Amino acid sequence: MPALPPDATRFTTAVNRLRVRWLAAAVVSALALLLAYRPAQTWWPAPYPLRWLALTALSLAYFLYILWANLSHNRRTPESDLLPALGWGNALTLLRALLMSGVVGLLIAPRPAGIHAWLPGLLYLAASLPDYIDGAIARLTQHATRLGEILDLTVDSVGVFTATFLAFQYGVIPWWYLPIGLARYWFVAGIWWRERRGKPVYDMPFSHRRRAFAALKMGFMFVMLFPLFGPPGTHLAAAAFGLPFAAAFLWDWWLVAGVVKPETGIPFAPLKGLALQWGPVPLRGFAALLVIPQITAHLTHPDLHWLALAEIGATAFLALGLLPRVTAIAAILLLGINQNLAPLTLAQSALAFVYIWQIFLGGGRGSLWPVEDWLVLNRIGER
């Protein structure tokens, strides 16, 4: 049998090593599922623990299949040699896949009760938070590959799909939000349909907005899964979040379909910059005015001084522009606590919209520490 050329030998060696690592990941994941199954039996009545295990295992098998089918893409973008190791970034993405599979398993069970009602939101949060870190680790360790991109996008897509249906299943979001929450699947299906019919599919220019909106969508969904929130506040939030998402997807679809050209948005660039710089400024002042009655009511209540102090802190941080997006999310959580104490007032409903738009726009001009703006416009480890 003739010897393989050096390139083929390196490729075969790398593939074999990757397959061994894939097998190790599969075994570790299976053991983790079995360990998680035991506590599920203690707080879930039969047959839900077994159903959860079956659906979680099916979801995990799908992620492992995606990994196996794309091992040949484990290369750095400008290089042709296959990397023999998955790397720490992909390892973290696989951990995300394992956690997200646990979220998928919740689809066939009622919402957990008591303290366990926090589980869906916390599990989705744990699976989503490392989304920014895994790519950064891959870039810092010089292991950014197409395989990592495919796996990361798969986990994100399955996660948003699952969280959207869970929130609807729990009665938190209205039915009309489902098409918006699943917009990426409509988008991919539309591209497939255009290609099938022989119609052109145009490239979209790079936009920081897409990455920011994807992060916001995941953030919105894990907040909706927390047991703090319910209608009508969550329906208002769905409308406030859903409209910008729907508009953004519609614009991207027009780009892909050639209805609009990339240069169409250029005349609006100065207006966009002006809105991002000055739009949040009146929002910060408006939020401070709207929250005054809420804080006053809690200061006069003997058991809610702690809530008033938290609201004062969040308002001060927003007014000064200290971590404005993070602070706006915290302020929304405080509104959720308020909704559990009493029905939302008109001012509190308006405050929810202000906080949500603060999350979209950031701190704007005069913010002392809008560090999230840097995270939106840059990626850690990328030159």
VOPAGU-2260 file (C-alpha; in pm, 1 decimal, decimal comma):
REM VOPAGU-2260
SITE   aa  ch    i         X         Y         Z
SITE  MET   A    0       0,0       0,0       0,0
SITE  PRO   A    1     157,6     332,6    -107,0
SITE  ALA   A    2     238,1     585,7     163,6
SITE  LEU   A    3       6,8     884,3     194,8
SITE  PRO   A    4     146,1    1227,4      99,7
SITE  PRO   A    5     247,2    1447,5     395,6
SITE  ASP   A    6     -61,1    1669,6     368,4
SITE  ALA   A    7    -297,1    1370,3     367,5
SITE  THR   A    8    -111,6    1214,5     660,2
SITE  ARG   A    9    -142,5    1532,7     868,2
SITE  PHE   A   10    -511,8    1557,5     780,2
SITE  THR   A   11    -580,7    1194,0     876,7
SITE  THR   A   12    -390,8    1231,6    1204,3
SITE  ALA   A   13    -577,6    1551,9    1290,9
SITE  VAL   A   14    -916,8    1397,6    1208,2
SITE  ASN   A   15    -846,5    1093,7    1425,2
SITE  ARG   A   16    -746,3    1311,9    1717,9
SITE  LEU   A   17   -1058,4    1524,2    1677,0
SITE  ARG   A   18   -1276,3    1213,6    1672,7
SITE  VAL   A   19   -1120,6    1095,9    1998,1
SITE  ARG   A   20   -1195,3    1436,3    2153,5
SITE  TRP   A   21   -1549,3    1419,9    2017,1
SITE  LEU   A   22   -1595,5    1080,5    2184,4
SITE  ALA   A   23   -1462,9    1218,3    2512,9
SITE  ALA   A   24   -1705,1    1512,2    2491,6
SITE  ALA   A   25   -1995,1    1273,4    2424,3
SITE  VAL   A   26   -1908,1    1052,0    2721,3
SITE  VAL   A   27   -1865,3    1346,0    2961,5
SITE  SER   A   28   -2194,3    1498,4    2843,5
SITE  ALA   A   29   -2381,6    1169,4    2891,3
SITE  LEU   A   30   -2246,1    1134,6    3244,1
SITE  ALA   A   31   -2346,8    1494,1    3323,3
SITE  LEU   A   32   -2703,5    1422,3    3206,3
SITE  LEU   A   33   -2727,4    1114,4    3424,6
SITE  LEU   A   34   -2603,5    1313,3    3725,3
SITE  ALA   A   35   -2863,2    1586,1    3659,4
SITE  TYR   A   36   -3140,4    1327,0    3627,1
SITE  ARG   A   37   -3114,3    1220,8    3992,1
SITE  PRO   A   38   -3202,8    1560,0    4149,2
SITE  ALA   A   39   -3475,2    1612,2    3884,9
SITE  GLN   A   40   -3648,0    1302,7    4022,5
SITE  THR   A   41   -3667,6    1459,0    4369,6
SITE  TRP   A   42   -3858,7    1776,0    4274,8
SITE  TRP   A   43   -4050,3    1673,2    3962,6
SITE  PRO   A   44   -4334,3    1419,5    3968,6
SITE  ALA   A   45   -4324,1    1126,4    3728,1
SITE  PRO   A   46   -4312,2    1101,7    3429,0
SITE  TYR   A   47   -4156,9    1447,3    3377,4
SITE  PRO   A   48   -3798,9    1364,0    3487,0
SITE  LEU   A   49   -3777,1    1080,6    3234,1
SITE  ARG   A   50   -3930,2    1296,0    2960,3
SITE  TRP   A   51   -3683,7    1572,2    3041,9
SITE  LEU   A   52   -3394,4    1326,4    3019,7
SITE  ALA   A   53   -3513,0    1190,0    2683,6
SITE  LEU   A   54   -3562,5    1530,1    2518,4
SITE  THR   A   55   -3240,6    1667,9    2667,0
SITE  ALA   A   56   -3047,6    1366,5    2536,0
SITE  LEU   A   57   -3203,9    1415,3    2191,6
SITE  SER   A   58   -3103,2    1781,1    2187,1
SITE  LEU   A   59   -2750,9    1697,8    2300,2
SITE  ALA   A   60   -2725,5    1431,0    2029,0
SITE  TYR   A   61   -2813,4    1699,2    1774,1
SITE  PHE   A   62   -2535,7    1928,8    1899,7
SITE  LEU   A   63   -2287,1    1641,5    1894,1
SITE  TYR   A   64   -2395,3    1555,9    1539,0
SITE  ILE   A   65   -2331,0    1917,3    1430,8
SITE  LEU   A   66   -1988,4    1896,6    1591,5
SITE  TRP   A   67   -1906,9    1562,0    1423,6
SITE  ALA   A   68   -2029,9    1671,0    1080,8
SITE  ASN   A   69   -1817,7    1987,1    1087,5
SITE  LEU   A   70   -1488,8    1857,4    1227,7
SITE  SER   A   71   -1332,1    1922,9     887,0
SITE  HIS   A   72   -1394,3    2296,9     945,9
SITE  ASN   A   73   -1166,2    2304,9    1250,7
SITE  ARG   A   74    -919,6    2535,5    1073,9
SITE  ARG   A   75    -817,4    2893,4    1116,5
SITE  THR   A   76    -981,2    3105,1     847,9
SITE  PRO   A   77    -674,2    3192,9     638,1
SITE  GLU   A   78    -512,1    2848,5     680,1
SITE  SER   A   79    -573,9    2507,9     521,3
SITE  ASP   A   80    -426,7    2276,6     786,2
SITE  LEU   A   81    -675,5    2102,6    1013,9
SITE  LEU   A   82    -620,2    2171,0    1383,9
SITE  PRO   A   83    -595,8    1847,5    1587,6
SITE  ALA   A   84    -749,9    1998,8    1906,4
SITE  LEU   A   85   -1091,2    2153,7    1957,7
SITE  GLY   A   86    -953,0    2434,2    2174,0
SITE  TRP   A   87   -1079,7    2598,4    2491,4
SITE  GLY   A   88   -1328,2    2817,6    2305,9
SITE  ASN   A   89   -1506,3    2519,0    2153,8
SITE  ALA   A   90   -1491,4    2339,6    2489,5
SITE  LEU   A   91   -1683,8    2628,5    2645,1
SITE  THR   A   92   -1931,5    2624,8    2356,0
SITE  LEU   A   93   -1986,8    2251,9    2417,6
SITE  LEU   A   94   -2060,0    2330,7    2782,8
SITE  ARG   A   95   -2313,0    2586,5    2658,9
SITE  ALA   A   96   -2464,1    2316,1    2436,3
SITE  LEU   A   97   -2498,7    2083,7    2735,9
SITE  LEU   A   98   -2672,4    2352,6    2944,1
SITE  MET   A   99   -2893,9    2456,3    2652,4
SITE  SER   A  100   -2997,3    2092,8    2604,8
SITE  GLY   A  101   -3122,0    2103,6    2963,0
SITE  VAL   A  102   -3337,4    2403,8    2869,9
SITE  VAL   A  103   -3474,2    2216,7    2566,5
SITE  GLY   A  104   -3578,2    1931,9    2795,4
SITE  LEU   A  105   -3808,7    2169,0    2984,7
SITE  LEU   A  106   -4036,0    2204,4    2680,2
SITE  ILE   A  107   -4232,7    1888,4    2760,3
SITE  ALA   A  108   -4298,4    1967,2    3126,5
SITE  PRO   A  109   -4508,1    2220,3    3318,6
SITE  ARG   A  110   -4337,4    2521,2    3471,2
SITE  PRO   A  111   -4153,2    2416,6    3789,2
SITE  ALA   A  112   -4309,5    2535,8    4112,4
SITE  GLY   A  113   -4165,3    2708,1    4418,6
SITE  ILE   A  114   -3794,9    2780,9    4425,8
SITE  HIS   A  115   -3749,3    2560,9    4117,6
SITE  ALA   A  116   -3947,1    2815,0    3912,3
SITE  TRP   A  117   -3615,9    3003,7    3879,4
SITE  LEU   A  118   -3452,6    2705,3    3707,1
SITE  PRO   A  119   -3554,8    2777,2    3342,4
SITE  GLY   A  120   -3431,1    3137,6    3354,2
SITE  LEU   A  121   -3111,3    3057,3    3542,8
SITE  LEU   A  122   -3031,0    2761,2    3318,7
SITE  TYR   A  123   -3085,1    2968,3    3004,4
SITE  LEU   A  124   -2879,3    3250,6    3155,6
SITE  ALA   A  125   -2593,4    3009,9    3235,4
SITE  ALA   A  126   -2603,3    2877,1    2878,7
SITE  SER   A  127   -2616,1    3226,1    2724,5
SITE  LEU   A  128   -2368,9    3431,5    2927,8
SITE  PRO   A  129   -2055,5    3253,6    2797,3
SITE  ASP   A  130   -2162,8    3334,4    2440,2
SITE  TYR   A  131   -1933,6    3636,7    2438,9
SITE  ILE   A  132   -1654,2    3461,6    2624,2
SITE  ASP   A  133   -1614,2    3148,3    2410,6
SITE  GLY   A  134   -1536,0    3350,4    2097,4
SITE  ALA   A  135   -1298,1    3574,1    2292,9
SITE  ILE   A  136   -1113,2    3270,7    2429,0
SITE  ALA   A  137   -1087,4    3123,8    2078,7
SITE  ARG   A  138    -938,2    3445,8    1943,5
SITE  LEU   A  139    -699,5    3496,3    2237,3
SITE  THR   A  140    -571,9    3138,5    2204,3
SITE  GLN   A  141    -539,7    3167,9    1823,6
SITE  HIS   A  142    -804,2    2898,4    1777,8
SITE  ALA   A  143   -1087,0    3087,4    1603,7
SITE  THR   A  144   -1228,8    2846,2    1344,4
SITE  ARG   A  145   -1528,7    2798,8    1119,5
SITE  LEU   A  146   -1622,3    2498,0    1334,5
SITE  GLY   A  147   -1651,3    2724,7    1636,8
SITE  GLU   A  148   -1871,3    2968,8    1446,1
SITE  ILE   A  149   -2106,0    2691,9    1329,8
SITE  LEU   A  150   -2135,4    2536,7    1675,9
SITE  ASP   A  151   -2182,4    2873,1    1845,3
SITE  LEU   A  152   -2454,2    2980,2    1600,4
SITE  THR   A  153   -2631,8    2645,4    1641,9
SITE  VAL   A  154   -2640,9    2677,4    2020,7
SITE  ASP   A  155   -2768,2    3037,3    1997,5
SITE  SER   A  156   -3039,4    2946,6    1746,8
SITE  VAL   A  157   -3167,5    2647,4    1942,6
SITE  GLY   A  158   -3155,8    2854,7    2261,4
SITE  VAL   A  159   -3364,8    3144,8    2128,2
SITE  PHE   A  160   -3611,8    2901,1    1969,7
SITE  THR   A  161   -3649,9    2709,6    2298,7
SITE  ALA   A  162   -3668,1    3012,4    2527,3
SITE  THR   A  163   -3930,5    3176,8    2306,0
SITE  PHE   A  164   -4156,7    2872,3    2316,9
SITE  LEU   A  165   -4099,2    2824,8    2689,5
SITE  ALA   A  166   -4199,6    3184,9    2762,4
SITE  PHE   A  167   -4511,9    3139,0    2548,4
SITE  GLN   A  168   -4584,6    2803,9    2712,8
SITE  TYR   A  169   -4560,9    2969,0    3055,5
SITE  GLY   A  170   -4806,6    3239,6    2945,7
SITE  VAL   A  171   -4547,7    3516,8    2975,5
SITE  ILE   A  172   -4532,3    3645,8    2616,7
SITE  PRO   A  173   -4824,4    3679,6    2372,3
SITE  TRP   A  174   -4872,1    3456,8    2068,4
SITE  TRP   A  175   -4791,0    3736,2    1826,0
SITE  TYR   A  176   -4432,8    3754,3    1957,1
SITE  LEU   A  177   -4357,8    3399,9    1834,3
SITE  PRO   A  178   -4289,5    3497,7    1469,8
SITE  ILE   A  179   -4058,8    3776,8    1592,9
SITE  GLY   A  180   -3876,1    3551,8    1837,3
SITE  LEU   A  181   -3824,0    3294,0    1562,5
SITE  ALA   A  182   -3733,6    3550,3    1294,5
SITE  ARG   A  183   -3395,1    3394,2    1223,8
SITE  TYR   A  184   -3560,2    3067,8    1119,5
SITE  TRP   A  185   -3791,6    3257,0     884,3
SITE  PHE   A  186   -3486,2    3439,1     751,6
SITE  VAL   A  187   -3288,6    3119,3     682,7
SITE  ALA   A  188   -3594,6    2953,0     529,3
SITE  GLY   A  189   -3645,8    3255,7     303,1
SITE  ILE   A  190   -3286,4    3238,9     179,3
SITE  TRP   A  191   -3325,0    2866,4     111,9
SITE  TRP   A  192   -3646,5    2931,5     -81,7
SITE  ARG   A  193   -3483,3    3202,8    -294,9
SITE  GLU   A  194   -3191,2    2974,2    -376,2
SITE  ARG   A  195   -3428,6    2689,7    -461,2
SITE  ARG   A  196   -3616,3    2912,7    -704,4
SITE  GLY   A  197   -3293,0    3035,9    -862,0
SITE  LYS   A  198   -3327,6    3391,7    -733,0
SITE  PRO   A  199   -3017,7    3588,6    -631,0
SITE  VAL   A  200   -2918,5    3613,1    -264,7
SITE  TYR   A  201   -2713,8    3924,1    -192,8
SITE  ASP   A  202   -2452,4    3960,1      79,9
SITE  MET   A  203   -2531,4    4179,9     377,0
SITE  PRO   A  204   -2270,1    4438,0     477,1
SITE  PHE   A  205   -2118,1    4397,6     822,1
SITE  SER   A  206   -2317,7    4559,7    1100,1
SITE  HIS   A  207   -2247,4    4583,0    1473,8
SITE  ARG   A  208   -2621,4    4607,8    1518,1
SITE  ARG   A  209   -2681,8    4237,5    1442,2
SITE  ARG   A  210   -2449,7    4113,7    1716,2
SITE  ALA   A  211   -2592,6    4362,6    1965,5
SITE  PHE   A  212   -2951,1    4268,6    1879,2
SITE  ALA   A  213   -2872,1    3897,4    1913,6
SITE  ALA   A  214   -2735,0    3958,9    2263,2
SITE  LEU   A  215   -3037,1    4173,0    2352,4
SITE  LYS   A  216   -3276,6    3904,6    2231,6
SITE  MET   A  217   -3107,7    3643,3    2452,6
SITE  GLY   A  218   -3109,3    3886,1    2744,6
SITE  PHE   A  219   -3478,2    3960,5    2695,1
SITE  MET   A  220   -3567,0    3591,4    2689,2
SITE  PHE   A  221   -3384,2    3493,0    3008,6
SITE  VAL   A  222   -3549,2    3784,6    3190,5
SITE  MET   A  223   -3890,8    3668,8    3062,4
SITE  LEU   A  224   -3821,9    3321,0    3203,2
SITE  PHE   A  225   -3767,0    3450,8    3555,6
SITE  PRO   A  226   -4073,4    3403,0    3781,4
SITE  LEU   A  227   -4073,0    3775,6    3859,9
SITE  PHE   A  228   -4268,3    3872,2    3552,0
SITE  GLY   A  229   -4608,7    3819,5    3398,9
SITE  PRO   A  230   -4876,1    3995,3    3191,7
SITE  PRO   A  231   -4952,6    4273,2    3127,3
SITE  GLY   A  232   -4598,2    4396,2    3192,1
SITE  THR   A  233   -4439,2    4121,6    2984,3
SITE  HIS   A  234   -4673,3    4195,3    2692,7
SITE  LEU   A  235   -4564,0    4559,1    2701,3
SITE  ALA   A  236   -4201,0    4448,7    2708,8
SITE  ALA   A  237   -4261,4    4211,0    2416,2
SITE  ALA   A  238   -4400,9    4499,1    2211,8
SITE  ALA   A  239   -4115,1    4733,5    2304,8
SITE  PHE   A  240   -3852,4    4470,7    2221,8
SITE  GLY   A  241   -4033,1    4310,7    1930,0
SITE  LEU   A  242   -4082,9    4615,7    1709,0
SITE  PRO   A  243   -3710,4    4704,8    1672,2
SITE  PHE   A  244   -3625,6    4336,3    1615,1
SITE  ALA   A  245   -3892,2    4302,1    1345,2
SITE  ALA   A  246   -3774,9    4621,5    1172,9
SITE  ALA   A  247   -3411,3    4508,0    1179,6
SITE  PHE   A  248   -3491,8    4166,7    1029,4
SITE  LEU   A  249   -3709,6    4325,1     763,3
SITE  TRP   A  250   -3426,4    4560,5     664,2
SITE  ASP   A  251   -3177,4    4269,8     645,0
SITE  TRP   A  252   -3423,8    4070,4     435,0
SITE  TRP   A  253   -3455,3    4360,8     192,2
SITE  LEU   A  254   -3074,4    4362,8     168,0
SITE  VAL   A  255   -3058,8    3987,7      98,7
SITE  ALA   A  256   -3341,1    4008,5    -156,6
SITE  GLY   A  257   -3188,9    4311,8    -328,9
SITE  VAL   A  258   -3490,6    4532,7    -255,0
SITE  VAL   A  259   -3252,4    4788,5    -103,9
SITE  LYS   A  260   -2882,1    4833,9    -168,1
SITE  PRO   A  261   -2619,8    4862,8     109,9
SITE  GLU   A  262   -2557,3    5224,5      16,1
SITE  THR   A  263   -2925,1    5306,0      82,3
SITE  GLY   A  264   -2854,9    5337,4     452,6
SITE  ILE   A  265   -2553,3    5567,9     409,3
SITE  PRO   A  266   -2753,3    5896,3     403,4
SITE  PHE   A  267   -2912,0    5795,1     733,5
SITE  ALA   A  268   -2576,9    5724,0     905,4
SITE  PRO   A  269   -2538,0    6078,6    1047,5
SITE  LEU   A  270   -2896,8    6066,7    1176,7
SITE  LYS   A  271   -2828,0    5729,3    1338,5
SITE  GLY   A  272   -2515,6    5865,0    1505,8
SITE  LEU   A  273   -2708,0    6166,8    1631,8
SITE  ALA   A  274   -2981,2    5942,2    1774,6
SITE  LEU   A  275   -2728,4    5721,2    1953,7
SITE  GLN   A  276   -2542,9    6020,2    2097,3
SITE  TRP   A  277   -2831,6    6241,1    2207,5
SITE  GLY   A  278   -3137,2    6013,4    2213,1
SITE  PRO   A  279   -3053,2    5850,6    2549,4
SITE  VAL   A  280   -3000,0    6186,7    2724,1
SITE  PRO   A  281   -3369,9    6282,2    2759,1
SITE  LEU   A  282   -3449,3    5916,4    2831,6
SITE  ARG   A  283   -3222,6    5925,7    3135,9
SITE  GLY   A  284   -3393,9    6239,9    3263,0
SITE  PHE   A  285   -3741,3    6106,3    3184,3
SITE  ALA   A  286   -3665,9    5784,4    3377,0
SITE  ALA   A  287   -3557,8    5986,8    3682,3
SITE  LEU   A  288   -3887,2    6179,0    3679,4
SITE  LEU   A  289   -4107,8    5874,4    3627,4
SITE  VAL   A  290   -3948,6    5677,3    3909,5
SITE  ILE   A  291   -3998,9    5945,8    4177,2
SITE  PRO   A  292   -4354,9    5839,4    4280,5
SITE  GLN   A  293   -4241,8    5477,8    4296,1
SITE  ILE   A  294   -3944,6    5556,6    4519,8
SITE  THR   A  295   -4155,0    5784,7    4740,0
SITE  ALA   A  296   -4414,8    5512,9    4795,8
SITE  HIS   A  297   -4148,1    5260,8    4893,4
SITE  LEU   A  298   -3969,5    5501,7    5128,9
SITE  THR   A  299   -4292,7    5550,3    5322,8
SITE  HIS   A  300   -4357,2    5177,0    5342,5
SITE  PRO   A  301   -4196,5    5017,5    5652,3
SITE  ASP   A  302   -4095,8    4696,2    5471,9
SITE  LEU   A  303   -3983,1    4832,6    5134,4
SITE  HIS   A  304   -3696,9    5065,1    5222,2
SITE  TRP   A  305   -3453,1    4818,5    5064,2
SITE  LEU   A  306   -3643,8    4839,3    4735,4
SITE  ALA   A  307   -3641,5    5218,1    4746,4
SITE  LEU   A  308   -3264,2    5218,6    4801,0
SITE  ALA   A  309   -3215,4    4980,7    4507,4
SITE  GLU   A  310   -3431,0    5204,9    4286,2
SITE  ILE   A  311   -3241,3    5516,0    4396,2
SITE  GLY   A  312   -2913,0    5343,2    4311,2
SITE  ALA   A  313   -3035,6    5231,4    3967,6
SITE  THR   A  314   -3170,6    5580,9    3893,0
SITE  ALA   A  315   -2842,2    5742,9    3994,3
SITE  PHE   A  316   -2640,0    5501,8    3780,7
SITE  LEU   A  317   -2863,7    5571,1    3479,7
SITE  ALA   A  318   -2852,3    5947,3    3529,1
SITE  LEU   A  319   -2472,5    5940,6    3541,7
SITE  GLY   A  320   -2438,2    5689,1    3259,5
SITE  LEU   A  321   -2263,2    5423,5    3467,1
SITE  LEU   A  322   -2308,7    5088,2    3292,8
SITE  PRO   A  323   -2632,4    5225,3    3142,6
SITE  ARG   A  324   -2748,3    4909,1    2962,7
SITE  VAL   A  325   -2673,6    4679,6    3256,4
SITE  THR   A  326   -2837,5    4926,4    3494,6
SITE  ALA   A  327   -3147,3    4945,3    3273,7
SITE  ILE   A  328   -3177,0    4565,6    3288,8
SITE  ALA   A  329   -3147,8    4579,7    3668,8
SITE  ALA   A  330   -3414,7    4852,0    3676,5
SITE  ILE   A  331   -3646,8    4628,3    3473,4
SITE  LEU   A  332   -3593,8    4352,8    3729,0
SITE  LEU   A  333   -3695,5    4599,2    3999,7
SITE  LEU   A  334   -4010,2    4676,1    3799,4
SITE  GLY   A  335   -4084,0    4305,3    3802,1
SITE  ILE   A  336   -4069,5    4307,1    4180,3
SITE  ASN   A  337   -4307,8    4603,1    4178,1
SITE  GLN   A  338   -4552,2    4415,8    3957,1
SITE  ASN   A  339   -4562,0    4133,1    4211,7
SITE  LEU   A  340   -4649,8    4384,2    4483,7
SITE  ALA   A  341   -4924,4    4570,0    4295,5
SITE  PRO   A  342   -5050,6    4620,3    3938,6
SITE  LEU   A  343   -4825,8    4842,6    3728,7
SITE  THR   A  344   -4929,7    5206,9    3709,8
SITE  LEU   A  345   -4929,3    5404,3    3386,6
SITE  ALA   A  346   -4604,2    5572,4    3492,2
SITE  GLN   A  347   -4439,8    5233,7    3557,8
SITE  SER   A  348   -4554,8    5103,4    3217,9
SITE  ALA   A  349   -4398,7    5408,5    3053,9
SITE  LEU   A  350   -4087,8    5350,5    3264,2
SITE  ALA   A  351   -4059,8    4996,8    3122,7
SITE  PHE   A  352   -4051,2    5138,3    2769,7
SITE  VAL   A  353   -3788,0    5396,3    2869,7
SITE  TYR   A  354   -3564,9    5129,6    3024,8
SITE  ILE   A  355   -3597,8    4905,3    2720,4
SITE  TRP   A  356   -3500,4    5184,5    2482,9
SITE  GLN   A  357   -3211,5    5267,4    2714,2
SITE  ILE   A  358   -3091,2    4909,8    2661,5
SITE  PHE   A  359   -3110,4    4953,1    2283,1
SITE  LEU   A  360   -2949,9    5297,5    2266,2
SITE  GLY   A  361   -2698,2    5285,3    2551,9
SITE  GLY   A  362   -2597,1    5582,3    2764,5
SITE  GLY   A  363   -2535,1    5843,0    2497,4
SITE  ARG   A  364   -2363,2    6178,0    2537,9
SITE  GLY   A  365   -2236,4    6259,2    2887,0
SITE  SER   A  366   -2224,0    5900,1    3012,8
SITE  LEU   A  367   -1941,4    5853,3    3259,9
SITE  TRP   A  368   -1879,0    5483,9    3198,5
SITE  PRO   A  369   -2069,1    5333,3    2902,6
SITE  VAL   A  370   -1840,3    5030,8    2883,1
SITE  GLU   A  371   -2108,3    4823,7    2705,8
SITE  ASP   A  372   -2069,3    5047,4    2397,8
SITE  TRP   A  373   -1713,5    4920,3    2358,4
SITE  LEU   A  374   -1833,3    4561,6    2392,7
SITE  VAL   A  375   -2095,6    4621,4    2122,2
SITE  LEU   A  376   -1844,7    4772,3    1878,6
SITE  ASN   A  377   -1550,3    4541,2    1951,9
SITE  ARG   A  378   -1473,2    4178,5    2018,2
SITE  ILE   A  379   -1221,5    4073,3    2283,3
SITE  GLY   A  380    -906,3    3927,8    2131,2
SITE  GLU   A  381    -970,4    4070,4    1783,6
SITE  ARG   A  382    -721,2    4310,3    1635,5
